[in-house]
Amino acid sequence: MNNAEESFMQEVCKLDFRVPTLGEASIPSPMSTSEFVEEEHRIAYFQDTQVLKECFECDKEMPSFEAGGPRAKIYHDPTWARAAIVTCGGLCPGINDVIKSLVNTLWFRYGVQSIYGIRYGYRGLVSTNKIKPIDLNPDLVDNIHEKGGSMLGSSRGPQPTEEILKTLSRLRVNILFTIGGDGTQRGAGEIAEAAMERGMALSVIGIPKTIDNDLNFMDRTFGFETAVYATGQVISCAHDEAKGTFNGIGLVKLMGRESGFIAAYASLANSFVNFCVIPEDDMMLRGENGLLAAVERRLQEKDHCVIVVAEGAGQEWFDGENEAHDASGNVKLRDVGTYLKAKLGEYLSEKGIEHSVKYFDPSYIIRSVPAHGTDAVFCLDLAENAVHAAMAGKTSMVIGHWYGSFVHVPVSLAVRERRKIDPDSQFWHTVLGATRQYRYFEKGL
């Protein structure tokens, strides 16, 4: 183990993996036929054999997650339990699948039949906004998985925690499911903490929704697989357009604010991609070792080119600082797609190189499609495990997926930092090998 790996191991060992619990779970579960998970069952954070050996030899407690799954004893009495479901932030494939599975698991497996659908995100939990909740039941959600988006609607931005707790108290809700990304789950953590301070027996369980696959301490989030699949047709069209004219360039902008996982996986899944540009890998635009010159060399060799760029890449190419923020407090991104299209045109025109740039931005199409295949199954599994955790009295946690197991991740860990691609990792070098873009840079990458 090198110094960097040892330092990382020591840092992880200092983290608190404990999940808050409302109290003793003493009610027998109505799921008598299930294989219950023991409360002591843990999933190790480190899976590498050598690292595990190092952990065993040190005097610190092994970092591990609570295992997800149904418990033999539950905290909330299904007869009196009232649940609420809220979806926040941008849309993502699979939201309706999660809502449907939450409702069906609560209703059929636990007998909870008071379920509110909170409309338009956290806004729907503030009474002054006058947004009425929906009474959810299995019949109402029966076919929502066939549609993209969220049947409950969504919104961005924080709302007053005190007002949210007042609404939940008036509705007599004791279980809240928050479907959203890091901003949503940060808000969920604040709600859970404030509820515990007030002595409210409220389980707040997060279900990670981030199309960028960038939530920390989990190896997969729902919607990502469908999003990557949906890029295939767009990239193929960009390739056809590029091939259809001399020195044609197909430029595709994909989602990825700080993490380029969609762009990277889409480039691996579609071998037409010649350049993949992500936020994590600083790439010069100009100069002999810049992207513009590399594209020129590609055209000289092959007379066509396909570029995939993540929306958060190349922000350093713009002049001046961007002070604008969105409703969630994120710095508004400059449009790298239209900027790169313009700069490619200017550069090649100045060189007297005939060219044609076709630009594709499928962001809102990709995020609004229904989930498919194993992604839809993953949504169901996440929701079921969220219900199991809630009924057991867990709170201030997010359902995660770690090396094939569903786990309980404290909100504080899930939102600690965004997961990103390591430019020195084997994964990123696999992407570089698939695109072969390093061949067109003067010094290589």
Secondary structure, 3 states (H helix, E strand, C coil): CCHHHHHHHHHHHCCCCCCCECCCCCEECCCCCCCCCCCCCEEECCCCHHHHHHHHHCCCCCCEEEECCCCCEECCCCCCCCEEEEECCCCCCCHHHHHHHHHHHHHHHCCCCCEEEECCHHHHHCHHHCCCCEECCCCCCCCHHHCCCCCCCCCCCCCCHHHHHHHHHHCCCCEEEEEECHHHHHHHHHHHHHHHHCCCCCEEEEEEECCCCCCCCCCCCECHHHHHHHHHHHHHHHHHHHHCCCCEEEEEEECCCCCCHHHHHHHHHCCCCCEEECCCCCCCCCCCCCHHHHHHHHHHHHCEEEEEEECCCCHHHCCCCCCCECCCCCECCCCHHHHHHHHHHHHHHHCCCCCEEEEECCHHHHHCCCCCHHHHHHHHHHHHHHHHHHHCCECCEEEEEECCEEEEEEHHHHCCCCCCCCCCCHHHHHHHHHHCHHHHCCCCC
